[in-house]
Amino acid sequence: MELDHKARAAIEDIINRREGVNSIQTQLKEDIKAIAEYLAVKPAQVARIISLVERERAKGDVLEAERGVIDAAESMIPVTASTEEVQDA
């Protein structure tokens, strides 16, 4: 296959943009890590927050649905003795 100048330029442009995307992705990972360190949490927790906010902004009602799942899970966890003591006080 022989590439003319236009095809070579287009391929070179794609390569350059991919390098840019990789650089941005690396920087985002570092930023998430820095925020996680600041908040004293794991980077995965910060990434989860970001994901939830993005999904909420894109389609709405995501947080309410997540809250419902969390409430359902909490209802399945047995009450501990320390929780009972607090409620009795």
C-alpha positions as CSV (number, residue, x, y, z in Angstrom):
1,M,0.0,0.0,0.0
2,E,1.4,3.4,-1.0
3,L,0.5,6.4,1.1
4,D,0.3,9.8,-0.5
5,H,1.1,13.1,1.4
6,K,-2.5,13.6,2.5
7,A,-2.9,10.1,3.9
8,R,0.5,10.4,5.8
9,A,-0.5,13.7,7.2
10,A,-3.9,12.3,8.4
11,I,-2.2,9.3,10.0
12,E,0.4,11.6,11.7
13,D,-2.5,13.7,13.0
14,I,-4.2,10.7,14.5
15,I,-1.0,9.6,16.2
16,N,-0.4,13.1,17.6
17,R,-4.0,13.3,18.9
18,R,-3.7,9.8,20.5
19,E,-0.5,10.9,22.3
20,G,-2.4,14.0,23.5
21,V,-5.3,11.8,24.8
22,N,-2.9,9.5,26.6
23,S,-1.2,12.6,28.2
24,I,-4.5,13.9,29.4
25,Q,-5.6,10.5,30.8
26,T,-2.3,10.3,32.7
27,Q,-2.8,13.8,34.1
28,L,-6.4,13.0,35.1
29,K,-5.2,9.9,37.0
30,E,-2.6,12.0,38.8
31,D,-5.3,14.6,39.7
32,I,-7.6,12.0,41.0
33,K,-4.8,10.5,43.1
34,A,-3.9,14.0,44.5
35,I,-7.6,14.7,45.4
36,A,-7.8,11.2,47.1
37,E,-4.7,11.9,49.1
38,Y,-6.1,15.3,50.2
39,L,-9.4,13.7,51.2
40,A,-7.6,10.7,52.8
41,V,-9.5,8.2,50.7
42,K,-8.7,5.7,47.9
43,P,-8.5,7.0,44.3
44,A,-11.3,4.6,43.4
45,Q,-13.7,6.4,45.8
46,V,-12.9,9.7,44.1
47,A,-13.4,8.1,40.7
48,R,-16.7,6.7,41.8
49,I,-17.9,10.2,42.9
50,I,-16.9,11.6,39.6
51,S,-18.7,8.8,37.8
52,L,-21.9,9.4,39.7
53,V,-21.8,13.1,39.1
54,E,-21.2,12.6,35.4
55,R,-24.1,10.1,35.2
56,E,-26.4,12.4,37.2
57,R,-25.5,15.3,34.9
58,A,-26.1,13.2,31.7
59,K,-29.4,11.6,32.6
60,G,-30.6,12.5,36.1
61,D,-32.1,10.4,38.9
62,V,-28.8,8.4,39.2
63,L,-28.1,9.6,42.7
64,E,-31.7,8.8,43.8
65,A,-31.4,5.3,42.3
66,E,-28.1,4.7,44.0
67,R,-29.6,6.0,47.3
68,G,-32.4,3.5,46.9
69,V,-29.9,0.6,46.4
70,I,-27.9,1.8,49.5
71,D,-31.0,2.0,51.6
72,A,-32.0,-1.5,50.5
73,A,-28.6,-2.9,51.4
74,E,-28.6,-1.1,54.8
75,S,-32.0,-2.6,55.6
76,M,-30.5,-6.1,55.2
77,I,-27.6,-5.5,57.6
78,P,-28.4,-6.6,61.2
79,V,-28.4,-3.9,63.9
80,T,-25.3,-4.2,66.0
81,A,-25.2,-4.0,69.8
82,S,-23.5,-0.6,69.8
83,T,-26.3,0.8,67.6
84,E,-28.9,-0.6,69.9
85,E,-27.3,1.0,72.9
86,V,-27.3,4.4,71.2
87,Q,-31.0,4.1,70.4
88,D,-31.8,3.1,74.0
89,A,-30.0,6.1,75.5
